Amino acid sequence: MLCGMSDYSGNAISSHGVKNRDKYWAIPLNVMKKKFRKKVCLMLASCSLTLWIASADSREVTILYTNDIESVYEPIEAHWREDIAFIGGMAHLSSLIRVERSARKTSFLVDAGDIFTGSLSKVTEGRLSFDLYSAMGYDAVNLGNHEFEYGWEVLSHVKQRARFPVLNANIMHEASDSHFSRQYAVLESDGVKLGVIGLMGIDAFMNTMMKSNREGLYAVPPDEIVQRLIDDIRDEVDLLVLLTHQNKTAPMQTDKEADPMVRRGIDEDFALAGKVRGVDLIVGGHSDHGLEEPVCHPVTGTCVVMTYGQGMHLGVALFSLQSGKSAELRSASLIPVDSLKYPADPGIVDMISKVRLEYPALMDKIAKLDRQAPRKYYRESVIGNLLADALRDYANVDIGMMPAGAIRADFASGDLTREAILNVFPFTDRVSVLTIPGDTLRQVLKKSLSLEYGLVQFSGLSLTYDSRNPIGKRLATVSVAGEPLDKNRQYTLVTGSFTANGGENYTMFEGLPVVISDVLVSDALIQEFGRKGDLYAPNLGRQVDLAD
């Protein structure tokens, strides 16, 4: 138990006890309050603590939160769960939101960013996303890196459609040093005022969006500017929330809820929670590190919450607000969006259907796949092999390279439509062919095996590695076209322009001969799948972990 902790207003922070989990201090609120209360009497002599006590003038305030929905409009088969057949889907999430808001007198609905991505977002340049979130009743949305997929000029225009504040406090225009978006908002519901500030992490800004899409902008480290904003509005509001889009990039895997390997952590959010004063909650994004209970910093008491992304859960944070602006987080949990339990919101269905009718080519059948092709972020995946093969065949080169983070959906078995392919690879990357020496290729493979941005998927090569070894020493053997890697040989490699230009810190590509075509990677995939017609999902075995 910590002594002498106080919140921004000078009142003592109510600590509930802590346990260690995943190197963070996690506070299970329903258990630790009892431990705290048993210790209070013993500590009053040495510590000045104020314990929140329920009273007649307290009231309940609910913050509903999402993050990284990424335009996943349709339910996903929940093959990793025994209790749910299908999970998610925007229309079903909308119904759950309506249920939760109708049951709560005072509530706010916020999102931590990444509302773009996917075929329908792409063809509308984000218009559909802002229209949907407006219809669903969001009160504030933070900008994520994917909102810049079509360039910041497009985003600057299209975000004006939003019927809610679109927030970011630390992205600036280089020419004028002016803010790209609104820094914060003060929201009001039933007499309760909520302050909301939006932030993006430096890694998310620099390494997970295309250079051309952010050219003319720069990002200030969040911790350099946010306390000033907090100080400006803290006295005006009853609760204050930060919406952040930082930490390591999201693990692109459908079943990440059930796979402990894909937890990317909340390091940046946790560090920020320890630096700022006056914050009641941080709603994080970008890493999809779903938190079934809040993680609270032991010094400041500021708690972090986050969902698994892709609209599969709705977060619910419940506060008790006492007169005098003393707030306590009572609980925070995730509600699965059971698509059979919560019927589709007809208004949301209609909005999505109208866009599909406007772009009928999206429903064109391109090919037929013999079996399901799922993603794995940290492992070789069936869909990764399939995409890398197609890209390599299209470019007629030695090696095809498909970053794990570029694969945004799974392929179901059966007919593959244009929409399904664009959902898997929705970006504006162009087909890029590099000439790469063998020793540089080895560095690329070592970088991939660091798993900093997931395991890159390859075609035309095979390797063995040992995940138990330290980063940089995991690669064991490499073969290209059945022959051992020759460090002195020049190989040809195809990937997307984002990666070819050093995205996700693949800086070893800089200075290499590269030909960037006018053909989009997505169009190349469509063309190659269409040429083959009948597709057979490749087997695994190209990247073998000796630790297994």
Steps between C-alpha positions, in 0.01 A plus 500: 500500500634837397492799731463865420346457155268773391299578193508822306267680734710421806270228630656169588471227241298197600740206448350154490807282515689360202625178348764447236376400156696518175751739665226755568321575825150375448222585742203263507261749646244259640758320712756755598263747662449252783874471551533875504231549761657243732827692486362852544467486877858383536636775277314810611778593738764513229302567184244759414244316292152586389271207439205544269178425684172451320249768585161619398642777284724269296401407147595240245673601176577250225765536231450261208812454291634334187825508308643370172168392346671550161182481296426136583138531392391137512501240780798265527472127568609465863670163459712557813196534729259233616228743610472717188455395137556840336648812651513867402361685201426874504123458489505256793736721699261787442215296651709415807590866543130592491421236762775622732418870460129446555575324829722781629388852590836666444732362235762600244618307194859544378747333264882503513561494124542291186148528363623468138634196310312252283351509154195713574706754687743507211246562224338778704834641624374474857162667447308187595697462824418850620136458397470169688659629819273803488193279464616277785509798733872535575576804713871528412751312284879517508702484179694179435773440245257334258298818469794631295490216243369725224723794590456769761342737249216254439461441873494873569203532265306185576514528881272802469216251441524381861221600735744469790837651591791339311793536736878516494715732707853424383503485116601832351531667160867561416428819306304677772558303825123489528307199625376253242184426695307604806710444813225421748129513562282562803193278477190522716237240587233542766693782663830307511795647308764275348829635367653294216849549351627311192863390451710294256829331585820585315558142380142481372551827312847434361510127431146381432380742234639573156740795485309661217178492703652706783734723298457855628407388851700421813415354838596633843562233768173474695662540842646835396165669447220312672546621859451860386168405339395308810577804715298722265175301524520296823304749708226520237414129496387225733701227325798514265590230247795464263437321171838368385624324190846373589684194633629245247300441186193283517523120470307422185341173600132419527529264798741717700256496793589134555869512406734632773783538247340802337484729801702799386487683830405846618848632578447851366157537661631371832797737491270792417269402786796540736595844370171688488287633785130564488399217265220263596541251215714422196315323218778354288524380144742376234627185676160328540621384843156404624472561873232303680564721802670841528873536553575781745823679571604461866630857534230709333209258516419573134351192334534374143228312309490358147304252287632231265398708202305417182172584672481165675447652847351806660689637799301621800665713769283586798581802717351622825493876499461681829411863544819701513631326188642197676483207260582134548523230238278221634548248217607460138419199287449382143167380361533265200293607200306175465360543150215255562403660830504860377306532170639722228403866520294547179617859456866397502429207268329736257793744496748223424274342237458830315877532460524146364230585247697808395804281430361177353844389379584420863272197477676358192616143557874492432599144598404203711702382802500136607522562875513771763818708515541662845760746629767450764690807606805337656501185291505388142143511375304340221371832370847655525645226280212538254546877467880484478473231231258710296716810522813305404325336206366834382842667507691189381779546756701285740325593823158630600471691828174576683525673843274352767345838579389545139265201522180648641249214477468124446381324187201272539475194277300527180453800272742790544341829403681820416375639835647204691841549338496874566405435862809279532728760339323839496804725472624722220846337487642451152683195375869558566789282380837529673837354410644382831835343592494172692655650811237778506225242453634323807459826696140526379433148628661578835287812526188296429594245767524776760118493477494875557234531232399136476652222288539599135351249255722386210481315172801349326704436812495279807670539834538355846529705815501464878264739679670419830815682395556873547391740227759505224608142568182311414563429130650152443483405130374665181438357155388684187352282224635197682858630514680642806492877521801651322604822673674623186215432259250763385137392545181661376229562760148639466306672775278806549633854470445571869746227599735570208530859623602392851160461667489311831870583542620289206773757450733250334303553177614862481748555220422172319399503133120502492236527231166625633228432246168674447313179588339473843587190698127435541448514122794265445349250745161524329659452159708201608216330688272555203756352261520182706127473574516197725720568802649243732605630840873425547616276779719625783865410543695787342600653833566235763557587864751256649351573842179318411 
